[in-house]
Amino acid sequence: MYTLYVNGVEYHTEKNSKLLDYLRDDLRLTSVKNGCGEGACGTCTVLVDGKKTKACVFRLEKLDGKHITTVEGLTERERDVYVYAFGQTGAVQCGFCIPGMVICAKALLDENLDPTPDDVKKAIRGNICRCTGYVRIEQAILLAAKMFRENLPVPDDGSDARIGHLFPRVDVAEKVLGTGLFVDDIVVPGMIYAKALRSKYPRARVEKIDLTRALAHPDVVKILTAKDVPFNKTGHIIQDWDVLIAEGDCTRYIGDAIVLVATNHKETLDEVLDLVDVTYTELEPLTDPREAMKEDAPKLHENGNILTKQVLRRGDADKAIAEAAYVVTQHYSTPMTDHAFMEPECAIGIPDGEGGLLMYTASQSVYDEQKEISRMLQIPPEKVRCQTKLVGGGFGGKEDMSVQHHAALMAWATGKPVKVKFSRQESLNIHTKRHAMEMDVTTACDKEGRLVAMKALLISDCGAYASLGGPVLQRACTHAGGPYNFQNVDITGICVYTNNVPGGAFRGFGVTQSCFAGEVNLDLLAEKVGISPWEIRYRNAIRPGQVLPNGQIASHDTAYAECLEAVKDVFESSPYAGIAGCMKNSGVGVGLPDIGRCRLAVVDGVVHIRTSAACMGQGVATVCTQLVHTVTGVPAARIFHERADTAITPNSGTSTASRQTVFCGEAARRAAQQLDQALKAAGGDLAALEGQSFYGEYSGVTDPMGSDKPNPVSHVAYGYAAQVVVMDENKKVVRVAAAHDVGRVVNPQACAGQIEGGVVMGLGYGLTEDFKMENGYVKCKYGTLGLLRSTDVPPIEVHLIEKGTDDQNTFGAKGVGEISAIPAAPACANAAYRVDGQVRTSLPIRDTFYKKEVRK
């Protein structure tokens, strides 16, 4: 028998479980999150006798008689202060890491109410945040310290919800206090648990599946194989991803599911999986896309190993290069990287008793889930109701089916509620990554440094399944020329199937890769010309009315030159500064349907915002709230943003391509304009509109890639950015300046926070992160991904450049989520080059403060 005192209450238990499991499963204290389960991420941080401790590390036998404090045990004063401080500073994004951060803050402030910024950085060093870049969390803790130290009252909410003004996120309290529900926080009566047996080999033929021993286990509810799946394929665009691998078929990567097991208790899942006997014939895996492209390579898919080939040609690149004064040609390599979002994948499927399902999920689109699940089960889409709960980060990694379809399949097959959750290692092994790319890039200019041409070959490692490999390759190609004014381009991209973990959507969506190559080439060209890296960019910067390399005419709000001007002094103040610029689309574009939808419903005197736009931390609920308030004047306290639900919220498309502020935001504005007119007709009496609803829709019209128009519209909007990374003589980053053309700022804290988080993610991509695989096997854990921690992050200064106008969509606002993560990596490479003269052509860059060895 063990005795624990949790938040001042005495508990007794005979279980010798981990503290994390006891707190979450037995006491239902769900502020304590399970992010990695291996002591690396800090989301499960609690106080044990006043000392911060990771609850996933210790079993109860080590804690007998100890006093445990979780966020639920904070005093009312502490709760109020932390909610206010984190809200005022914009310290909350997805929120999954925040309760753990609050506990770290309490541990520090209980000992020291006057901490330095370095004290705060050290206090949260054991906790990872993938969204914020730590900057605003540190500011929040310092503000809380001041409030406690000076016994300051928590001010009444006097925030201004109009766009452009300081307005705390609408979900800050539930995320700071841990009361908001992520899927794994939910327990449904009668719920069982399911898990898939994954392939033993990256590539092998499944000869036989024997369930005899597994079915004899007393806790088994059901075991499903491929023959139990009505339609055994999934995939957003191309349905090539097996739900379960059938006998006689070949596995394509180690994440392939062979059988799906359900048990009454989650603790027995692995026992049962160990009893499933699978006979394999192991085959040699294809892990290099260049090998997979060879004619004699074995076919991984029926149509061969090339998923897609994309070509973008304008002008005569070969002629321009031949006649150019200066030419630079380099080969570049960028690695596969993991999204490392804080919340591992989890879904619950609940039968509705009428042949349909209710799904609790945490994805980037409830409508994508509905479509794929209904197709798999061969039932009408309306029979699958998908509701999103809080989403603990996404960055593109929660667009594909990971756990949702398996939870749905087992719930449909058993008639019972089913939870499927990935461990962190399963998440690493199974879900999509950023595509690794090999790139040959030639850039040419005249004697004055005016760009004249680019020619490139991009080979993308698609991994085992298509996912979004095609669109990612398109973006890599359409953005390869960057935000510069030249007209001769010849870009070829090839996406190739291999037996690696699949590549998919990832913040930056292909532009991170081609931008790295293009921006490093620019510095080498500038050196040949004899001008500065800043000058070659400014001289060629696209300006309003000029034509981008992809043929689109730059709109009147284009502000790349202004971004460069904003960071000029920082760049020129240090001999070890590196600079890089980029552009990134808002919206899916390239001729595809792209629609934002929003309905405003007046319910009990409150305006309900209904849109399916998923919030993974970027703050779409807050953006929509501010837009509705700005248009109508309805107080923010009487505006409520509902979570996505296919039965209630109209389809506003996937939260991807930095599109929701532009598309969902404009739809919300249009609906709000109708509400405003109705309010005026009712004399401003919202109660008079009870039960009414107002619908807004915005459709982006673009041209397909390869259009023969002289100036095709590839995307409805572009953001632009310039980032400067300053290193010291040891090639340690000591300062970052990031200037972003955001069109119009909706929420200053959220906008700057997105940029800071993107910068830190970009620094990780450039300096430390790598997803290691060997011959098709994953060779990394969460703690070895190379994620930057608070003490690794330099000062970041953000410059918000606004040229948007009220007559544009969403008052001129553009998406900033993706672009913020793009330029930092090439800026790091260019900074290191200025220190030691070594050209870095692969990521993460080597021979720095962070990576001592030189890659041969």
Number of C-alpha atoms within 10 A of each C-alpha: 10 16 17 18 18 20 15 11 10 11 12 12 14 10 12 15 15 18 22 25 19 19 21 18 13 10 11 14 21 25 30 30 30 28 26 24 22 17 21 19 25 32 30 32 31 30 23 18 14 17 18 22 22 25 28 26 14 16 17 22 16 12 19 15 16 17 19 24 21 24 27 18 16 17 10 9 11 16 17 18 23 26 23 23 26 27 23 21 23 28 30 33 27 27 31 32 33 29 28 33 30 27 27 27 23 26 19 23 20 13 10 13 17 14 17 11 13 11 16 22 21 16 23 26 20 22 24 27 30 26 30 28 26 28 21 24 27 24 19 27 29 22 19 25 24 16 17 18 13 10 9 11 11 14 9 7 9 8 12 16 25 21 23 16 15 20 26 26 25 20 20 25 21 15 23 29 24 25 16 19 16 25 24 23 20 15 15 13 8 9 17 23 25 27 25 24 20 21 22 18 24 27 26 22 19 20 14 14 17 12 18 11 13 20 17 11 14 11 18 20 18 16 23 19 20 19 12 15 17 13 16 20 18 22 19 17 12 14 14 17 20 19 25 24 24 21 18 14 11 23 30 30 29 22 26 26 23 25 24 22 25 28 23 18 14 17 11 16 20 14 13 24 21 11 16 20 14 17 14 20 13 15 13 13 21 26 23 17 25 15 14 23 21 10 10 8 13 15 16 21 16 7 8 15 22 21 19 18 15 20 15 21 19 17 14 16 22 15 12 20 23 12 14 19 17 22 21 18 17 17 15 21 20 25 21 23 22 26 23 23 25 26 27 25 29 23 27 32 30 24 21 17 10 7 11 22 26 21 29 26 26 32 34 28 28 28 26 19 26 24 17 22 29 22 17 19 21 12 15 13 18 14 17 28 24 28 24 26 23 23 27 26 29 31 25 27 26 27 27 24 23 22 24 27 25 28 30 29 25 31 28 21 16 15 17 21 25 30 31 27 24 21 16 21 16 14 24 25 26 20 23 32 26 31 31 21 25 22 24 17 21 22 27 27 26 18 13 14 24 21 29 25 29 29 23 25 18 26 23 31 31 35 30 30 29 24 26 24 28 23 19 23 28 25 25 26 29 27 23 32 30 24 28 23 22 25 22 25 27 23 24 20 23 24 28 27 30 32 28 32 31 28 30 27 26 27 25 29 28 28 30 30 31 29 26 31 29 26 27 27 23 23 28 21 25 21 13 16 18 13 14 14 23 23 14 22 26 18 15 17 24 24 21 15 13 18 19 22 27 26 24 18 19 20 15 13 22 25 27 28 21 22 25 27 15 21 22 19 11 19 23 15 10 14 14 22 27 31 32 31 31 27 26 29 27 25 29 23 22 23 17 16 12 19 21 28 27 30 23 26 23 23 16 13 16 19 29 19 26 26 30 30 33 29 27 24 24 28 23 23 25 23 26 30 30 31 24 30 24 20 19 20 16 22 17 21 12 15 22 21 18 15 20 25 25 23 13 15 22 20 22 28 25 25 26 25 24 26 29 31 29 25 30 30 34 27 28 33 29 25 24 29 19 17 26 21 13 19 19 12 11 13 10 16 13 21 14 15 19 15 11 13 17 19 20 20 20 21 15 18 16 19 19 15 21 15 15 9 11 10 14 19 22 26 21 21 25 25 26 29 29 32 34 31 33 27 25 17 14 13 22 19 25 15 17 29 25 28 25 31 30 27 27 25 24 27 23 17 23 28 23 23 27 25 29 27 24 27 29 30 26 26 29 25 29 25 27 20 23 21 20 17 15 9 15 23 19 19 14 16 17 21 13 14 20 19 23 22 21 23 16 16 20 19 12 20 17 20 20 21 20 20 17 22 15 10 8 14 21 26 20 21 26 30 28 29 25 27 34 32 25 34 31 33 33 36 29 36 31 31 28 30 20 19 18 14 10 13 17 22 20 20 23 26 26 22 18 23 15 17 14 10 11 10 11 4
